Amino acid sequence: MMTLGLPFSWATVVLVGALLVLLAIVSGRDQRSEAMLRFGASLLLLLPLIGLGVWRSMTPSSQSSASLMIAADGSRSMSVRDVGTDDSLGGPTRAEAASSNWLDGDALERLREAALVEARTLGDGSRRPIALPDRDSSADGLESLLVSDLTRLIDEASASGSSDILVLSDGIDTEGQSFDAPAEVASALGVRVHTVPVGRSLSGGDTAVVLTAMADRLIAGESTSLMAQVRGPDDAPAARLVVRETRYADRSRGAEASERVVFERLVNFDQPDRRRIEIPIRPSPDREDGTVGGLELFEYTARLEPMDGEQRTDNNEARAIVRLTDAPIRVLVIEGEPYWDTRFLVAALRLDEDLELVTAQAVGQNRLLVRWMPAGPVQLDPETRLIDLIGESDIVILGRGVDRLIVQADAERLRDFVVERGGGLVMLRGRPTTHPGLAPIFDGLAPVDWADRTLIEQSRASLTEAGRASGLFEPRDLAEDEFRTEFDLDTGTIVSTLPDLASVTQVERERSLSVVLLRRQEDASALIVHSRTGSGRVLAVLGEGLWRWAIRPPDAFASADAEAVYSALWRRTTRWLVGREAFLPGEDLSVRLTTRTIRPGDLARIEIRARSGDAEDTRTPTLTVYGPGNTAQIIEARSVTDEPSARIGFGERGWSSVFEPDTPGVYRIVASWADGDGAGQEGFDLLVVQEDRGELRDVSTRRAELEAISEATGGLVLPLAPSNADIERLLDLVRGEIDEGAPEPARRFEPIWDSPGIFLILAFVLILAWWLNRRWSDA
């Protein structure tokens, strides 16, 4: 239904009328008809432009018979068993009670006799049809998308001609959306929403805790933080939060080596700013047996003391997993022409006991290979190939004159090392080489486009916001300070007053995905810049003379903060550059889970990677899952080495598998195989299975919200167990025999200035005016 409407004031009409009279007077008696015709055309053009339109009623189209759409909430919160006859929990679930009372038996038969009944699932995001009466009363949706689902369902009901929706739900929406939106849509479309609130408003509320590790893959000596989020009503009493650390040793496949408390605090729920707690941690490797190089897993368990009478206590415990490697980081330094920056860098790296350093230097016409261990240098075999050392490294540092040592095959291997395997690369003196065979390879990895010359000028550094956020330049040593230490001078001030750099390599431009950590104070050009290249990271130092930072300038600071900047920079940089996508240092067989925490019944997706220098190696690892109670289950692993989507690096092979746990607890995923000499290799990870669904954190029925949407749309609030009178009252509304105060169907104004009919009429009038004007002129 539509009616014409003019959304402008009468003043506009008076103005148009005055214009008509003026034109009629000016045109004269003989030309009055022509003027009136022209005015009519102008008025026809003017009215649509100033808002002529039609009012359309948004009432859904009528049907030959009454229709009712039933929406049954299928989200997880409907699995709560609180529909008993007494105050105790138990009995049928909310979904079972709603289904048995409304989707089966006499109630459904009476509704189907008087109306066309269609049922849909609501709240789980699917809105799938329900076969009646063979309905599915389970409730296993991953979340409660009740408001968004209901809004879309109202549109569907209106389009199909149904003016009534019966909602069977507890009203829980995990996104926290208000029911105002579906109420407005239903009112506009003339759709009544009837509700049946299911479940009880459980007294006392509920408290819960969620635990997340900010970094879950660490190298020995690194620290990270756990983020604990506690939830609960504001009037809940203070509760104690305790976080424990449990170490799982790789050699015993998950046996608990030790347990200790790392955090304990009393949480007050009436202080919202204290509900998010940062807990600094530093997992320590187990070196009591004298071995170094093992992989360990640490489980952190947060336990929040439950309130008295709390309905659910399983969400008062949460877990997070952190993976730690105690293997040394393998660093390869390649230098063709000795200079000060490389000398000071090697000296700083030699002091780091967690590194295994190999230096390749050109001495005359020969190549010198030295492995620096904590005990001192060890001469390597002169026949050792550089290409093999690149494949065995975690980080490669390029110094001056590298084209004296590197051939094209080495450069191509280095490119694969960064892009495919996720290795770290440092360009210590700007552009590594201009050799025509090597430069294109290295330039493709660089985070900048190089210029043709080096700017010989002393430069003072300025820390960027990205550099400050990286934490690489803070004057502290991770081996000395347990956690972050506050200094009298901030990091930016310390860096800006360090000694000048001797010279700077000019660049044409910084590439789009590069991040500048340090800039020149003089012209803001880049001094240290990095980028993600493929799976790895590339760091380019564009200024020579960084070694001066290792010498503390006299009277520069009141404390010794500046003295630690250089060593701390490279200690942190080596850990920051290590690729962690596939392998941690020391790993040759790795197990990765796409997610560390899942719910019972969800699929855990497992990825296995192995790297071996033997191209003929055809072994397949054995994949074993150790569940709660140390039960073991062997599952099949499928090879994905030849699949393009698997992103297998050079010298690597890959497998994948899935596992569906149904019992909450901690599962240990172990991949193993035997080497040719009989020794074994293992890769492992931990999987946490726990119920942590958002709609189960607070399972109190939102009765007030459901009643409000029914009132706003003219619908009924019906009991869970309907009487004959309740059903008849609903049917009377559906058949339109009574009016319970439903809102008048809304009308929508639609402008018609762009209507094809208006343009056709306007064209006809203008052509007619032109034809009459020609005819009158000829006469």
N, C-alpha and C positions, 0 to 999 in steps of 0.2 A: 504494500500500500504506500502511495506517495501523494503528497500535496505540495503545491507551489508555496514558496516562502521568500520574503524579502528581508534579509538581515541588515536593513539600514533604516534610518529614522525618517519621519515624515518631512523633515526639512529638505531632504534630498528630493522628495517628490515635488515639493513646492518649487524648488530651484529648477527642476526639469520643466515644470509647467510654465514658469516665467520665461524660460528660454524659448519655449514653443510660441508664446504670444509675441515675443520680440522678433522672432524670425518671420512670423506671419505679417507683422506690420511693415518690416523692412522690405519684404519681397514684393509688395504691391498686389493689387487685385488680380492682375492677369497671371502673375507667377505664383499665386498662393498654392495652387495644387502641387506644382513642382517643389516648392519649399517644404510643404507638408510631407511629401514623399521622401525628400532628402532627410527631413527631421526624423521621420519614422525609422529610416535606415540607421541614422546616427543613434537614436534611442535604443534600437535593437542591439547595436554594438556596445552601447554604454552600460545597459543594465546587467549583462553577464559579467562585465569587468568589475562592476561595483558590488557584485555579490548575489545575483539572482541564482536560485537553486531550488532543490526539492527536499522535502522532509520525508525520509523513509523510515517506516516502522521496522524495528528489529525483532518483532515477534516471530518465532519459528513457524515454519509452514505447518498447516494442519494436516492430520492424517485421518483416514477413514475410521480408525479405532484408536483408543487411548493406548499410550505406551509408557513404560517405566524402565529406566536403566538402573540396575543395582551395581554399586561399586564396592567390592570387598577388599579391604586392606590386606595385602599379602606380604608386608614387610616383616622383618625379624621380630620387632617388638610385639607382634601379635602372637608370638609363641610363648609369652609369659602366662603362667598358670595361676591366675588370680580371680577366677570366675566361680569360686566355690560358694557354698551357701553360708559359710561362717567366715570369721575373720582370718582364718589360717590360709596360707598359700597351698595350692594343690588343685586337683580336679582338672577339668578340661582347659585347654589353652583358649585365649581370646578368639583366635581364628576358628577353633572347633566350635566354640559356643555360638559365635555369630553365624556360622554355616548351618549348624543344626537347627537354629531357631528361625532363620530367614531363607535359607537356600535349600531347604528340604522340608518334607512333611506338609502339614495343613496350610501353613502360612504361604508357602510357595504356590500350592495348588489354587488357593483362593485368589492370589494375585494374577496367576496365569489365566484363570477363567475370565477375569474382567479386563485384562490389559495385555498388550504385547510386552513381554518381559525379556530384557537382555541383560546379561551380567558380565562385568569386567573386573579384572584384578587392578587394584589401585595401590600406589605407594612404592612399588618396586621398580618403577621406570618402564615396565613393559606394556601395561594396560591391555594384557592379552585377554581374549574372550574366555568365559567360564562355561563349560558345558553343563546344562541343568537337566535333570537334578544330579547327574554324576559329577559333582564338583570336587575340586581338590582343596581340602581344608588346611594344607600345610602353609607355613609362613616362614620362608627362608630367604627373602630378599636381602641384598647386601646393605641397603640403606633405606630410609623412609623419605621418599621424594613425594610426600603426600600433597603439598600445596601445588607444585608444578604439574603433577599428574592430574589433579582435580581440575585445574584451570583448562588443560587441554581436553579433558573429558567433557567439560561443559560445552566447549565449542563443538565437539563431535556430536553430543546429544542434540544441540540446537540444529546442526546441519541435517541430522536424520529425522527431525520433526518431533523429538521427545522434549517435553517441557518439565519433566520431573526426574530427579536423580536421588536414589536412596543410598547413603554412604554408611557402610558398616566399618567402623574404625575406632582406634584409640586416640586419634588426633595428633600423633607424634610425628614431627617433621625434623629430620636431622640437620637440615640446612638452616633451621631457625626462621623460616619464612612465615609471614603473617597470613592469615586467612582473608585479609581485606581484599587482595587481588582477585581470587576466585569469586568472592561475594559480589564485587563490582561487575565482573564479567557476567555472572549469572543474572544479576538484576538488569543489566543492559539487554540481555538476550531473552528475558522473560522466563528463565529456567528456575524452578524451585528446587532447592537442595534440602532434602530430608536427611536427618542424621540419627544413627543409633550408636551412642557412646558405649564402647566395650571396655571393660576392665575397671580398675579402681585407682583412685589417687592415693598411692602408697605413702603413708605418713613417714616423716623423718628424712625424706630425700635419699640421696645416694652420694657417696664419695668414690672417687676413682683417681688413678694415676696413670700417666703415659710417659714412657722413657724413650729418648732418642739420642743416639751418639752422633755428634757433629761430624766426626770422621771415624769411619769404621775399619780403615786399613792404615796401620801405623808402622813406622820403622823404629827400632830400638832407640830410645832417647827422646822420642817425640812425645808431646802431650796433646790432649784434646779435652773436650768438655762433653758432659752429658747434660741434656736438657730434660728436666722433670717438670711436667705440667700436672697440677692437682686440680681436681674439680669437686665441687660440693656446694650445698646451700650456704648462704651467708651466715645463717644462725647455727651452723654445725659447730660442735665443740672442737677445740684444737686437737690435732692428731699428730702423731710422731711419724716422720718419714725416715726410713733407714735404707741405704743403698749398700749392697754387698758385692764384692768382686770374687768370682770363682775362676781359677785358672784351669784350663783343659790342656794337658800335655799331648803333643802329637805322638810320642812314642808309645803311650798307653791307650791311644784312641779314645780320648774323652775322659779318662780317669781324673777325678778331682785331685789336683795336686795341693791346692791350698784354698782357703777362703778367709776374707778379711772384710771388715766394715770400712768403707771409704767415705761415708757421709751419714750424718744423723742430725735432724733438726725437727723442732716442733712447728707445725704449720698452722697458722691462724687463717680461717676461711673468710673472716670479715676484713681482710686486707688483700684486695685484688692484685696489688702490685707485687705481692709475694707468692702468688700462685704459680709463677714461672721461675724455676730455680735453676741456675747454672752451676754445675758440679765439675770442677776441674779434676782430671784424672791423668795419671801417667802409668800405664801398664809396664811392669818390670819383667824382663825375661828371666827364666830360671837357668842360672849358670852354676848351680851348686855341684853338678856332676862334671864340670869342666868343659862341657861341649858348647860350642858357639856355632850359630848358623841354623838353628831350628825355627820352626814355625809354631806359634802358639795362638790359641783362641781364649778370649776372656769374656765371660758372661757377667753382666751387671744386672742385678735384680733389685728393683725398687719396691719396697713394701710400705704401704700407707695403712696405718692402724685404723680399722673400721670402727664406725660408730656403734653404740649399743642398739640392737634391733634392726641393723641395716639389712635390707632384703637381699642384696647381691654383694658378695665379698670377693668374687673371682676377679673383678676389675680393680681391686685394691692392690694388685701385684702386676708389675710390668717388667719386661726384660729388654736388654740391648746387647748386641754382640760386637766386639772389637777384635780385629785380626792383627797380630803383631809378628813381624819377622825380626829375628836376631842375627840374620845373615848380613855380612858386610856389604855395603854398597860398592859396586865395582866401577871405578872411575878410570878412564883412559885419557891421558893428556898427550896430544900430538903437537910437536914443536919442531920446525925446521931450522929456525934461526933464534938462538937464545936471546931473551931480553928480560927486563926487570919484572914486568907483570907476571910472566910465567914462573919466574924464580920465586917470587913471594907467594904466589898462589900454591905452588907445590909445597912450599914450607908450611903454609897454613893447613893444607889437606893432610900432610903427614902427621899432624898433631891430633887428628880425629881418629880415635881408635875404632870407630864403626865403619871406616872406609878401607877398601883394598885398592890401592893406587898403583897404576902402571903408567910409566912415562916412556914415550917413544920420541927420541931426539936424534937429529942428524948431526953426526960428529965427523967432519970431513966428508969422505965418500962413503962412510959406513953408517949403519943405524944402530943406536944404542937402546936396548930395551931393559928397563929396570922395574921390578915390582917392589913397591915400598910397603912393608908390613910394619906393625907396631914395633917389632923387634929390630927393624932396620932394613936396608936395601938388599934385594936378592937379584943377581944377574940372571936374565932369562936366556933361553937357547937362542942363538943368533938366527936360527932357521925359522923361528916363530913368525907366522904370517900376520900382518896387520889386519887383514880382512877377518881372520878368526878372532883376534882380540876385540874387534868391533862387535862381533856377534855375541861375545861373552860379557860385554860391558852393560852397565845400566846408564852411565853418563859418558859422553865423549866431549872433551874440551879441545878446541882448535886454537893454536897459538899462531905465531908468525912463521911464514914460509912453509906452510904445510904441503905445497906442491912438490917439495923435495922428498917427501915420504909417501904421499898418497898418489896412487894411480887411479884411472877411471873406474876400475872394478871396485876399489875401496870406496870411492865416492858414491857409487851406486848402492853398495852395501850399506853405507852410512845413511843414505836417503831412505832405504827400506827399514833400517833400524829405527828411524824417527817416525816415519809415516805409518808403517804397518805394525811394528812391535810396540810402539809407545815409549821409545827411549828419549832421554834428555840430551840436548845438544847446546853447547856454549860456544859462541863465536867471540873469543876473548879480545880481539883487536879489530873489530869492525868486519869488513869484508875479508873472508879468509884468503882468497887468492883471485888473481885476474887471469889465470891460466885458461886459454880458450877451451880446453877439454873438460876442465873441472868447474869453472865459474858458473856455467848455466845450471849445474846440479845444485851447487851451494846457494846460488842466488834464488832458486826456487824454494828453498827452505827458509830463507831470511825473512824477518818480520818487516823489513823496509826495502825500498828500492835505492840502490847505492848511487852516489854521485861519482864523478870522475876523479876527484881529488880529495886530499885530506887537509883540513883546516889546521894549520900549525898555530895554535893559540891556546894560552892557558885558560881553563874554564872552571868555574865554581859550580857545584851541583846544587840543585833544588829539588826537594822531594815532592812528587805529585800525590794526589789523593789516592790513586791506585797503588803507588809505592808505599804510602802509609798503611793502607789496608792490607797489603801483602805481609807485613811484619818482618820482611827480610832485613831491614836496616836498623832494627832496634838494637841498642848497645847492650846486649846481654848474651850469655852463652847458655844454651839449653842444658849443658852438662853441669852447670853450676847453680842455676836458679831453678827451683822446683816448679814454680809457676811465674806468671808475669810479675815483674817488679816495676814499681813506679819510680821515676827519676825526677830530679829537680828540673832538668831541661827536657823538653819534648824532643821526639826523634827528628822532626823537621828542622829544629834549631841546631841540633848536633850535626846533622848531615850538611847543612848549609855553611857551617864554619869549619868543615874538614879541609885539608889541603887541596889546592887546585889540581886538576888533571892537566897533563902536559900538552896533549893535542886531542883533536876531535875529528872523527870521520864524518864528512858531510853526506847527507842523503837527499835524494830527489823528493821522496815522500814517505810517509808512514802508511803502511798498508791498512786496509779497512778493519781487519780483525786484530791488529796489534794493540798492545797496551804499554804505554810509556810509564816507567817507574821513576826515572830521574831525568830532569831536563837541565839545560844550561841556564844559569841566571841571566846571562847577557842577552840571549835572543830566544830563549824557550825552545831551542832545538833539542832533540832527543839525545840522551847520554846512555841510558840503559833501557832496552825495550824487549818485550817478549811476545810470543804468539803461540797459539795452539796450531800445530801443523800435523794434520792427520790425527793419529792417536797420541803423538808425543808433544813435547814442548821445546821451543827454541828460545834461547836468551842471547841477545846480542849486546856486547859492551862496546859502545861507539867511541869511548875516550881512552886514550893511553895514559898511564900514570896512576892507575887505581892503587898501585902498590904503595903510594905515599900515605894512603889511609892506614897502613899497618904501622906507621911510625907516628907516635903521639906528638903533636906539636906542643912546644913548651908553653905552660900557663894558659892552655886553651880552655880548660875546664877546671873547676874546683875538685871534681871527682875524676875517676879513671874511666868514665863512661866511654870516651872516644877511643880508648885503647882497645876495646873489645869489638868495635864496629866491624873491622875488616874480617877478623876470624869468625865472628858471629854471622856475618853476611854469607860467607861461603859455606859455613856449616849448615845454615838453614837452606841455602840455595840447592845444595846437593840433595837434600830430602824433598824439597819442593819439586825438583825436576824429575825425580824417579817416576817412571810410568807405573800406574797402579790399575790400569784397565784390565790387563790380562794376568801379568806376573808381578809379584813382589820380589825384591832382591832375594836370591837363594832358592826361588821356586823354579822347578822344571816340570812339575805336574801340579796343576792348580784346579781347584773346585770353586765355582762361583754360583751363587743363587741370585736370581733376578730380584728377589726380595727376601729379607731375612726373617720377616714376621708375617705369618699368614693365619687364617682362621681354620678351624676344623672343617674338612670337606673341600677346601680350596686346593688347587694344584700348585705344587712347588716345582718350578722349572730350574733344572740343574744344567750348568755348562761346565765342561771339562776341557782343559787345554793342556797340551804337552809339547815341549820343545826338545828336539833331539837333532844332533848333527848327522845322524845316520839316515839317509834317504830311503834305505831298504827296511827300516824298522816298521813292522806291521803289527806290533802288539796292540791289544785293546785292554784298557784298564778294567779292573773289577770294581764295580760300584756297589758299596754296601751302606745300608741305612741302619744305624743303631738307634732304636726308639727308647721311650721311657722304660725303665726296668732293664736296660741293656739288651733288649731283644734285637736280633739281627735279621735283616732282610736284604737279599741281593736283587737288584733291579737291573734291567737291561739298558745299556748306553748305545745310542745310534750315532754313527760317524757322520759328521757334517763338514769334513775337511774340504770337500769339493763344492760345497754350496756357497755361492757368492755372498749371500746375506750373513754368513757366519763370521766374516771379517777375520779370517785366519791369517796370521802374519807369516813371514818367511821362516822356514825351518820349524813350523808348528803344525800340529794336527789337533782336531777338535771333535768332541762328542757332545751329545745332549741327551737329556732324559727328563721324565716327569715323575712326580711322586705325590700321592694323595693321602696325607695323614688324616686320621679321623679322631685321634685322641690328643688333647692338649698336653704340652710338655716340650722338652728340648730334644731334638733329633740331631744326631751326628752323621753327616754325609761324608764318607771316606772313599776316595778313589785310590787304587794301589796297583802296582805291578812289580815284577821282579826284573832286575837288570841281568845282563848276560853273565856277570860274575856271581850271581846269586844274591846280591844285596837288594834290598827293597826300597821303593820310593812310594811316598804317600802324599796326597793332597786332601785337604779336608776343610769342612766348614760346618757351622752350626745353624740349625733351623729352629725357630721358636714358633710353636703353634699355640695360640691363645685366642680366647674370645675377647674382642675389643671393638665391637660394633657400636657405632655412635648412638643408635636408637636404643641400645641396652644400658646406656649410662644413666638415664633417668626414664624409668618406665611408667611414670605416673600418667594416667589417662588425662588428656586435655579436654575435659568435659565442657568447660566454659567456652573454649574456642569453637567447638562443634555446635553448641547451642547458639552462639552468636551468628554463625553463617546461616543457620536455619532461620533465625529471626530476621536477618537482613534480606533474605530472598523469599520470605513468605512460606517457608517449609515447616515441617513438623519435627519435633524431637520425640522420638519413639523409644520405648523400652526395649531391652535386649530380648525379653520373652514377651512377644506381643499378644494382646487379647483380641477377641473377635472385633470388639469396638475399635481398637487401634487400627486394625487392617481395613475395616470399613471406612474409617475416617480418611486414611491414606488414599483408598480407591476413589472416594468421592472427589478428592482434590485432583487426582489423575484424570478422572472422567470429566472434570470441570463442572460438577454439580453443585459445589459450594465454593466460596471464595474466602480463604483464611487470611486475607490481607496481603496477598502477593502484590508486589509493586507493579505499577503500570509499565507495560513494555516501553523501553526507551526508544526515542527517535533520533536519527542521525541526519544532520544537514549535509547534503552533497552539492557543491557548486556545479553549474552546468555550462560554464563559459567555454569549456573544451568539448562540449557535446557535438557530435557530427551534425545533428539536426539543426543546432543554432547556426553553424557555419553555412549549411545549405540554404536556410531561410535568408540569412544575411546576404549571401551571394545572389539569390533570386531578387531581392529588393534592390540591391545596387545595380544589377543588370537592367531591371525594369526602369529605374530612375535614369540610367544612361540612355536607354532606348526612347523614353518619353522626351528627354531633353533634346535628342537629335530630331525627333519628329516635330517637336514644337519649334525648334530652330529652323527647320526646312519650311514649316508653314509660315 
